[in-house]
Amino acid sequence: QVQLVESGGGLVQAGGSQRLSCAPSGIIFTIAMGWYRQAPGKQRELVARMTTGGSTNYADSVKGRFTISREQRNTVYLQMNSLKPEDTAVYYCNAVLLGSKNDIWGQGTQVTVSS
């Protein structure tokens, strides 16, 4: 079964930047790919998503600071700038598969923003 492999998390100071990467371990056909996050005690929420047609949508809290991008073979990136302590969460990559009822998820990568 194809997995999504994430990288790029870690500790960063407020105001800093980080880039997350996500690549599938095999060939997949997707409708959309995106990033979600879950902070302690909170529900998982959408951060940014991009369709195969290139349309994007962002959470209001990250607009103007985060940018999602995509390369060939469904590698997706999340560039995070001007990070805030409230951005601290586990970030998960997500793929909505063509012709499937089930999404696939990455294992999650921790992003911690210190004040």
Secondary structure, 3 states (H helix, E strand, C coil): CCCEEEECCEEEECCCCEEEEEEECCCCCEEEEEEEEECCCCCCEEEEEEECCCCEEECHHHCCCEEEEECHHHCEEEEECCCCHHHCEEEEEEEEECCCCCEEEECCEEEEEEC
